[in-house]
Amino acid sequence: MSENSRGFYLPLKIIIIGLLLIIVFIVLIIYSQGLNYNESNVNKSKVIEKPVLKNTEVNVDYEKLEFEYQEALSKILNNFMGNFEILRDQILDLKVTNNYQRFHLDLIIALDNIIYNQDRELAKEQLQSIIDKNEWIRGPLSNIISDWN
């Protein structure tokens, strides 16, 4: 090959290498855009939608639950053996309906005044107030109050 023909191949090699670099550059751009698109879809799919529940209506017999609460509490109070801490724990274990939440809290507060504050007079007043507002508990609570005297 002559010197002149060598000079022709050099610019052709540079052009071919340049074109290959441009093609590689374009492929990298397209590939990176594809990754960004997939990442945004992955992030969107990570959002947890709230499930739509169908036919989940629950029929609760609140009267029955309240009756069961009254029965269980009466049984606990009637079986009281003199230990107010055990009594308090047993009462705290009961399931309480909305209608009895305040009543339940007042009862626990009265027991706390006996256990932690040693204030039997205040507790006696609180228990009497509970009895006055809730006739159904008169018997079991009256027995506990009368045992203090």
C-alpha positions as CSV (number, residue, x, y, z in Angstrom):
1,M,0.0,0.0,0.0
2,S,1.2,3.4,-0.7
3,E,1.4,6.3,1.6
4,N,-1.6,7.9,0.0
5,S,-3.8,4.9,0.4
6,R,-2.9,4.8,4.1
7,G,-4.1,8.3,4.5
8,F,-7.5,7.4,3.1
9,Y,-8.0,4.6,5.7
10,L,-7.2,6.8,8.7
11,P,-10.1,9.3,8.2
12,L,-12.4,6.3,7.5
13,K,-11.4,4.7,10.7
14,I,-12.0,7.9,12.6
15,I,-15.4,8.3,11.1
16,I,-16.3,4.6,11.8
17,I,-15.1,4.9,15.4
18,G,-17.0,8.2,15.8
19,L,-20.2,6.6,14.5
20,L,-19.8,3.6,16.8
21,L,-19.3,6.0,19.8
22,I,-22.4,8.0,18.8
23,I,-24.4,4.7,18.5
24,V,-23.2,3.5,21.9
25,F,-24.0,6.9,23.4
26,I,-27.5,6.8,22.0
27,V,-28.1,3.3,23.2
28,L,-26.9,4.3,26.7
29,I,-29.3,7.2,26.8
30,I,-32.2,5.1,25.7
31,Y,-31.3,2.4,28.2
32,S,-31.1,4.9,31.1
33,Q,-34.4,6.4,30.2
34,G,-35.9,2.9,30.2
35,L,-34.5,2.4,33.7
36,N,-35.9,5.7,35.0
37,Y,-39.3,4.7,33.5
38,N,-39.2,1.3,35.2
39,E,-38.1,2.8,38.6
40,S,-41.0,5.3,38.5
41,N,-43.4,2.4,37.9
42,V,-41.8,0.4,40.7
43,N,-42.3,3.3,43.1
44,K,-45.9,3.7,42.0
45,S,-46.5,0.0,42.5
46,K,-45.2,0.3,46.1
47,V,-48.1,2.5,47.0
48,I,-50.5,0.2,48.8
49,E,-54.1,1.0,48.0
50,K,-56.8,0.4,50.6
51,P,-58.6,-2.8,50.0
52,V,-62.2,-2.4,49.1
53,L,-64.2,-4.7,51.3
54,K,-67.5,-5.9,50.1
55,N,-70.3,-7.4,52.2
56,T,-68.4,-6.8,55.5
57,E,-71.3,-5.5,57.5
58,V,-71.1,-6.9,61.0
59,N,-74.2,-7.3,63.0
60,V,-73.4,-6.8,66.7
61,D,-76.0,-7.4,69.4
62,Y,-75.1,-4.6,71.8
63,E,-77.9,-5.4,74.2
64,K,-76.5,-8.9,74.5
65,L,-72.9,-7.6,75.0
66,E,-74.2,-5.2,77.7
67,F,-76.1,-8.0,79.4
68,E,-73.0,-10.2,79.3
69,Y,-71.0,-7.3,80.8
70,Q,-73.5,-6.9,83.6
71,E,-73.6,-10.6,84.3
72,A,-69.8,-11.0,84.3
73,L,-69.3,-7.9,86.6
74,S,-72.0,-9.1,89.0
75,K,-70.3,-12.5,89.2
76,I,-66.9,-10.9,89.9
77,L,-68.3,-8.6,92.6
78,N,-70.2,-11.5,94.2
79,N,-67.1,-13.6,94.3
80,F,-65.0,-10.8,96.0
81,M,-62.7,-12.3,98.6
82,G,-61.3,-9.1,100.1
83,N,-58.3,-8.4,97.7
84,F,-59.1,-5.2,95.9
85,E,-56.1,-5.6,93.5
86,I,-57.4,-8.9,92.2
87,L,-60.9,-7.4,92.0
88,R,-59.5,-4.5,89.9
89,D,-57.6,-6.8,87.6
90,Q,-60.6,-9.0,87.0
91,I,-62.8,-6.0,86.2
92,L,-60.1,-4.6,83.8
93,D,-60.2,-7.9,81.9
94,L,-63.9,-7.4,81.0
95,K,-64.9,-6.3,77.5
96,V,-66.8,-3.0,77.8
97,T,-69.4,-1.6,75.4
98,N,-69.6,2.1,74.7
99,N,-72.6,2.6,77.0
100,Y,-70.6,1.2,80.0
101,Q,-67.2,2.9,79.4
102,R,-67.8,5.7,81.8
103,F,-69.3,3.4,84.4
104,H,-66.4,1.1,84.0
105,L,-63.8,3.9,84.4
106,D,-65.6,5.3,87.5
107,L,-65.5,1.8,89.1
108,I,-61.8,1.4,88.4
109,I,-61.1,4.9,89.7
110,A,-62.9,4.1,93.0
111,L,-60.9,0.9,93.3
112,D,-57.7,2.8,92.6
113,N,-58.6,5.2,95.5
114,I,-58.8,2.1,97.8
115,I,-55.6,0.4,96.5
116,Y,-53.2,3.2,95.8
117,N,-54.5,6.2,97.8
118,Q,-55.8,4.3,100.8
119,D,-58.8,6.7,100.7
120,R,-61.7,4.4,101.6
121,E,-64.1,7.3,102.3
122,L,-63.7,8.8,98.9
123,A,-63.9,5.4,97.3
124,K,-67.1,4.7,99.3
125,E,-68.6,7.9,98.0
126,Q,-67.7,7.1,94.4
127,L,-69.1,3.6,94.7
128,Q,-72.3,4.9,96.2
129,S,-72.6,7.4,93.3
130,I,-72.2,4.4,90.9
131,I,-74.9,2.5,92.7
132,D,-77.3,5.6,92.6
133,K,-76.8,5.8,88.8
134,N,-76.9,2.1,88.1
135,E,-79.6,0.2,90.0
136,W,-78.6,-3.2,88.5
137,I,-75.3,-3.2,90.4
138,R,-76.7,-2.2,93.8
139,G,-76.6,-5.6,95.4
140,P,-73.0,-6.7,94.6
141,L,-71.5,-3.3,95.3
142,S,-73.5,-2.7,98.4
143,N,-72.1,-6.0,99.8
144,I,-68.6,-4.8,99.2
145,I,-69.2,-1.4,100.8
146,S,-70.9,-3.0,103.9
147,D,-67.9,-5.3,104.4
148,W,-65.7,-2.2,105.1
149,N,-67.6,-1.3,108.3
